[in-house]
């Protein structure tokens, strides 16, 4: 049976042995003591550390704007629970979006303050709440713009601004009555 089949490790190259010797480390395996390779623990130490994924969420300033607009309460109609999350009206996709797309969907008009219960229900890929959330403007499609698509919140139908402000509107006839967020 070969070393690779027994341990899952390949035999060590002469170049690697020389590197380890120069660093004052042993080239002997603690599992087999044959000198054919490193132990799994030593192999793990030699791996490069994994890069921390880049943060793709909203800035602290935008978070503060959304939190101020929601007044610390869930924005789902009829809900009085405390806000625990910020919901992206357009799905961020696995791993987040990058570049212009990340900048766009991390603006205040694309985010809603929401309790954990409603966030879980809205983001569930199946169910009647998701259909309702799409109708209410909580979930948008790629071609839609959050600044021009009304959303039904506990305050009624609103057009959300990127400065934490909102405009009260009728979903069929938007008005220009812009209000600052109040708690």
DAVENGI-V622721 format. One record per pair of residues at least 12 apart in sequence whose ideal C-beta (glycine too) atoms are under 8 Angstrom apart, sorted by the first residue. I is the first residue (numbers start at 1). GAP is how many residues later the second one is. D is the distance in whole Angstrom. If there is no record, write none. Layout:
BEGIN
i->I gap->GAP d->D
i->I gap->GAP d->D
END
This chain:
BEGIN
i->3 gap->29 d->7
i->3 gap->31 d->7
i->3 gap->33 d->5
i->3 gap->34 d->6
i->6 gap->26 d->7
i->7 gap->22 d->7
i->7 gap->24 d->6
i->7 gap->25 d->7
i->7 gap->30 d->7
i->7 gap->33 d->8
i->8 gap->32 d->8
i->9 gap->20 d->8
i->9 gap->28 d->5
i->9 gap->29 d->7
i->9 gap->31 d->7
i->9 gap->34 d->7
i->10 gap->27 d->7
i->11 gap->25 d->5
i->11 gap->26 d->6
i->12 gap->15 d->6
i->12 gap->24 d->7
i->12 gap->25 d->5
i->12 gap->26 d->7
i->20 gap->18 d->8
i->25 gap->17 d->8
i->30 gap->12 d->7
i->53 gap->42 d->7
i->53 gap->43 d->8
i->54 gap->42 d->8
i->54 gap->44 d->8
i->56 gap->36 d->7
i->56 gap->39 d->7
i->56 gap->40 d->3
i->56 gap->41 d->6
i->56 gap->42 d->6
i->56 gap->46 d->5
i->56 gap->50 d->8
i->57 gap->35 d->8
i->57 gap->39 d->7
i->57 gap->49 d->6
i->58 gap->28 d->7
i->58 gap->48 d->4
i->58 gap->49 d->8
i->58 gap->53 d->6
i->59 gap->47 d->7
i->62 gap->44 d->6
i->62 gap->45 d->6
i->62 gap->46 d->5
i->62 gap->49 d->7
i->63 gap->23 d->7
i->64 gap->100 d->8
i->65 gap->43 d->4
i->65 gap->97 d->8
i->65 gap->98 d->7
i->65 gap->99 d->3
i->65 gap->116 d->8
i->66 gap->20 d->5
i->66 gap->42 d->5
i->66 gap->45 d->5
i->66 gap->46 d->7
i->66 gap->47 d->5
i->66 gap->98 d->7
i->67 gap->16 d->7
i->67 gap->19 d->8
i->67 gap->46 d->6
i->68 gap->96 d->5
i->68 gap->113 d->5
i->68 gap->115 d->7
i->69 gap->39 d->7
i->69 gap->44 d->7
i->69 gap->91 d->8
i->69 gap->95 d->5
i->69 gap->96 d->8
i->69 gap->97 d->7
i->69 gap->112 d->4
i->70 gap->13 d->5
i->70 gap->42 d->7
i->70 gap->43 d->3
i->70 gap->111 d->8
i->71 gap->110 d->7
i->71 gap->111 d->7
i->71 gap->112 d->4
i->72 gap->41 d->8
i->72 gap->111 d->7
i->73 gap->40 d->7
i->73 gap->81 d->7
i->74 gap->39 d->7
i->74 gap->40 d->5
i->74 gap->41 d->4
i->74 gap->44 d->6
i->74 gap->80 d->7
i->75 gap->37 d->5
i->75 gap->38 d->5
i->75 gap->39 d->6
i->75 gap->78 d->4
i->75 gap->79 d->6
i->75 gap->80 d->8
i->76 gap->38 d->6
i->76 gap->39 d->7
i->76 gap->42 d->4
i->76 gap->46 d->8
i->76 gap->62 d->8
i->76 gap->77 d->7
i->76 gap->78 d->7
i->77 gap->59 d->8
i->77 gap->75 d->6
i->77 gap->76 d->6
i->77 gap->77 d->5
i->78 gap->76 d->7
i->79 gap->36 d->6
i->79 gap->38 d->8
i->79 gap->39 d->6
i->79 gap->75 d->7
i->81 gap->34 d->4
i->81 gap->36 d->7
i->81 gap->37 d->8
i->82 gap->33 d->7
i->83 gap->30 d->4
i->83 gap->31 d->6
i->83 gap->32 d->6
i->84 gap->30 d->7
i->84 gap->31 d->5
i->84 gap->32 d->5
i->84 gap->35 d->7
i->85 gap->28 d->8
i->85 gap->29 d->5
i->85 gap->30 d->7
i->85 gap->31 d->6
i->85 gap->34 d->4
i->86 gap->25 d->5
i->86 gap->26 d->7
i->86 gap->27 d->6
i->86 gap->28 d->7
i->87 gap->24 d->7
i->87 gap->25 d->5
i->87 gap->26 d->8
i->87 gap->27 d->5
i->87 gap->31 d->8
i->87 gap->32 d->5
i->87 gap->35 d->6
i->87 gap->36 d->7
i->87 gap->51 d->7
i->88 gap->17 d->6
i->88 gap->18 d->8
i->88 gap->22 d->6
i->88 gap->23 d->6
i->89 gap->16 d->8
i->89 gap->21 d->5
i->89 gap->22 d->7
i->89 gap->23 d->7
i->89 gap->48 d->7
i->89 gap->49 d->6
i->89 gap->50 d->6
i->89 gap->51 d->5
i->89 gap->57 d->5
i->89 gap->60 d->8
i->89 gap->62 d->7
i->90 gap->15 d->5
i->90 gap->20 d->6
i->90 gap->49 d->8
i->90 gap->50 d->5
i->90 gap->51 d->8
i->90 gap->52 d->7
i->90 gap->54 d->8
i->90 gap->56 d->7
i->91 gap->48 d->8
i->92 gap->13 d->7
i->105 gap->41 d->8
i->107 gap->39 d->7
i->107 gap->55 d->5
i->108 gap->52 d->7
i->108 gap->53 d->7
i->108 gap->54 d->5
i->108 gap->55 d->7
i->108 gap->56 d->5
i->109 gap->37 d->4
i->109 gap->38 d->5
i->109 gap->50 d->8
i->109 gap->51 d->4
i->109 gap->52 d->6
i->109 gap->53 d->5
i->110 gap->30 d->8
i->110 gap->36 d->4
i->110 gap->50 d->8
i->112 gap->26 d->7
i->112 gap->39 d->7
i->112 gap->41 d->7
i->112 gap->48 d->8
i->121 gap->12 d->8
i->122 gap->16 d->6
i->122 gap->17 d->7
i->136 gap->15 d->7
i->136 gap->16 d->4
i->137 gap->12 d->5
i->137 gap->13 d->5
i->137 gap->14 d->4
i->137 gap->15 d->6
i->137 gap->34 d->8
i->138 gap->13 d->6
i->138 gap->14 d->8
i->146 gap->14 d->6
i->147 gap->12 d->7
i->147 gap->13 d->7
i->147 gap->14 d->7
i->147 gap->15 d->7
i->150 gap->19 d->5
i->150 gap->21 d->5
i->150 gap->24 d->7
i->152 gap->19 d->8
i->155 gap->13 d->7
i->156 gap->12 d->6
i->157 gap->12 d->5
i->157 gap->13 d->6
i->157 gap->14 d->5
i->159 gap->15 d->6
i->161 gap->17 d->7
i->164 gap->16 d->7
i->164 gap->17 d->5
i->165 gap->13 d->6
i->165 gap->14 d->6
i->165 gap->15 d->5
i->165 gap->16 d->6
i->166 gap->12 d->7
i->166 gap->13 d->6
i->166 gap->15 d->7
i->167 gap->12 d->7
END
